[in-house]
Amino acid sequence: MTLLTRAGTALAAVLAAAACATSAPGAAGAPSAPAARADGAPGLTSHRPCPGQPDVTCADLTVPLDRSGATPGTLKLQAAVFGAADAPRGTLLFLTGGPGQPGVPYVARIRSRLPKALAEYRLVMIDQRGTGGTAVDCPALQKEVGSSDTVAPTPAAVTACADSLGPRRNVYTTSDTVADLEDLRRALGVGSWTVDGVSYGTFTASRYALAHPQRVRRLVLDSVVPLDGAGVLYEAAFGHSGRVLRTACREQRCGFDPAADLAKVVRRDGNGVGVFNLLVIASIIDPKLNDPRFGILSALHASAGGDRARLDGLVAGFSGPSDESPAEFSSGLHAATLCADSRWPWGDASAPVEGRERALREAVRRIRPAEVWPFQRETAGEQGIPQTCLPWPASRPNPPAAGRTLTMPVLLLAGDRDLSTPVQWAREVAAATPKAELVVIEGAGHSTQSRSDGGARAAEAFLLR
């Protein structure tokens, strides 16, 4: 559910290009940001130009580590502000995903993608708790999975992470982040703002909007995560993969059925998790599956015919050890937040570890095989999301949402080739949202505003309406 992810050297190059994207020069000098407030509201402090962006102000927001008071301490979260406080359309808060991805490093990217909108809005981005400068650092887990949702970590790496956090594993729920965002709004001195979330940022944005509906003017949800924390077994993505493969084959006139090839390969080789991880990452960086560096369709076909070398090499390369630092993407934060936020077959995060595996097996057995074809239903329980939280110790769950319905105007964006957050999830949220507008971007994958002109233009049209 990440905004960006990794897959060896080839993907690292793609990520570097995206992260280093530059925007058009802005006005000279950094815009002013609020100082610490005398009325008791939180303040932004230590104002400074953001690295490499002299017209963007970076500042610090100090928030309680544990709002329940059980664990003392504070966190200093970095925020970035671009544009004037009196921008014609107010402030746009843009939330990145993961969970585990910082926000401030992507200011330049968002500026380059939404230039017309940001001529009318002040842009604010933040390194959410547990990311960037406050990144949760779990070395073994970080190396095993990096920013992948689907690579399954070892139980030892998961429990080592949880043990290193101790009681602090309870302070990384999305509700904690929602409270931080409300402190940020007050520090900025704005009565309401527009919120744009991508991938897991859609879950955070929606939870903020449900908790503070009077504070949100408009809401953009790009690459939508289910708002009830469901979807952890990825059934919709497994089933959608066959359609994505067959569409790519028609476009490339491949002359065979890649979905049938995939079904044969994963049943023969038992490598469903690895193949699914490969397809999820490919749907992000190459949604039409026609990049000659990967040759996924031909690799599947060759493997189905007995020549396994190319596909096995791709699977190994895309799921190998990660060299991403926690500041780039925190796999520890990813685990702590997902395990607290999600709706599991065994209940919420407070459920004892004993009995979880049995509940997961029973949930997998209830999946209809046709629902996940060309994969096997067993892959749903073997992939990284449930396998991360299966051994995660009982912890404080994310509280229920303050409301059930998003009441403000909402734009939902979905790429029709997205396997990380499949379009079915967006359709389900749109159906339950009175003022929803769903735009499905043909030929696009994950994170449509960042990676497709259609997604960026649809977002700008909505923001400027």
Phi, psi and omega in degrees: 000019182280156173289319175228157177213189187228159174198077175065200187295318182298314181289326178301322178295320178297316181296320180299319179296319181290316184292332183264007181302136182253155179252170176295146180302143177255196180294147181294142178085150181277141178291155181287151176229157184296139172279177176303138189267145182273352185268010180093348177288153178298154180234160172265133184233171177056051181294138184199155173296139176291146181305125177076001182223080186296341179265011177242131179267126168260143179207169184248138174246117180266125184231157176296141174296312184231109184289348175280343181087358183291326180240117184287164175123174179225166173236141177253106184262133179275132175237154178235139181232126176234125178108173185275148179296335180259031178306142187306323183253011175088210187252137175248115173269121181249123185249126175278181191242216183124266352297145180137351184263134176289169179254318188302320180298346184256010178301313182299321180297314182292322176301320182288336183269333185235051187296319181294317179296320184280357166284345183246342183242155163272128181266133175232132173227156185217145168279102183297158185307138181085003178237170176057236182289343176251025187302136171287126185247109177236092193304314184293314179295319180302315181291322184289319189238340183054235182258014181280136170281330197259338174294131183273122178281166173283147176303327181296319179294322180294310184291327176298321178296309181299320180295322180292329178283325182059223181299339181293347178293349180273358190250017183240030175284163176294331176297324174297317179294321177302317178296322177298319181294324176293323173297321178297316179301315180295321179296326178284343179075032180251142180283326178205164181208171174260141184238134180233119180238144180240134177058236180296342172298337175291325178294314179296314180299317180293319178296323175296315182295326177289325180283329186225061186300329181287349182263354186246118180280310179219159183223128173250126178240110186247117183068077199277132172264139179308135187282351178260007179080010178276186178091005187291340178269355171064027182304316183297323181289321178299311180296323182291335183299323179296319178294320179296317179297315182290325176296316178299322180294317178299317181294325182265357182052053187287333175085011176212178182253098183294333178292318177294322176298316179299315180302319180294316184295311186289332176283328178284317191256349181064032184247034184301318181296316180295319179292319178297317177302317177301314183291323179297313181294319179298324180292342177275310186267341183212069190298336178271001176054040180239015179286121183294341177297331184257316180054050189295317182299313181292327178294320176297316182294318179296318180295319178298331178274359176114347179264095190272350194301310186294314181294317179299323178293319177296315181300314181295319182293323183278347180241012181287177181304144183262145173250013176292138176278158177301329179293332176282319176198122183265108177290333177293316175296319178306313180293312184299318183285313179300318183292330178280323191275331197276163176260113190255158173301336182263004182111210181265189187295341181280352182295140178295151181298322178297128180098345181294317183298319178296318179296323178293316179300318180294321178294321179294320180296334180280348179289130177287128182307323180295334183292329185248358178302139017273001176276171174264150183296334179300330181298330180300324180272344184268344184284173197295327186294304178294327182290337174288317188268348177303313180266359181296128185299154177306135185213179181289122180282157172297126180299157177301154179298148182293331178223179183244345186228132174282121188259345180274167174300132184230128171258126175250127180246135179216136171275134183288352177253008186287124176254352177279315174230086189298152186301335178302322179298317179296320180297321180293318178293318180299320182295335182260008186241115188301319184253040184270146170231118181258127175239116177261122185267114182292133178081000183261156176251228185279150175059071190291326180294325182278331191239358178221138178296325179298319179293316180296317182291322177297319178296316180297318180300319179292316183294331184261005183291000000 
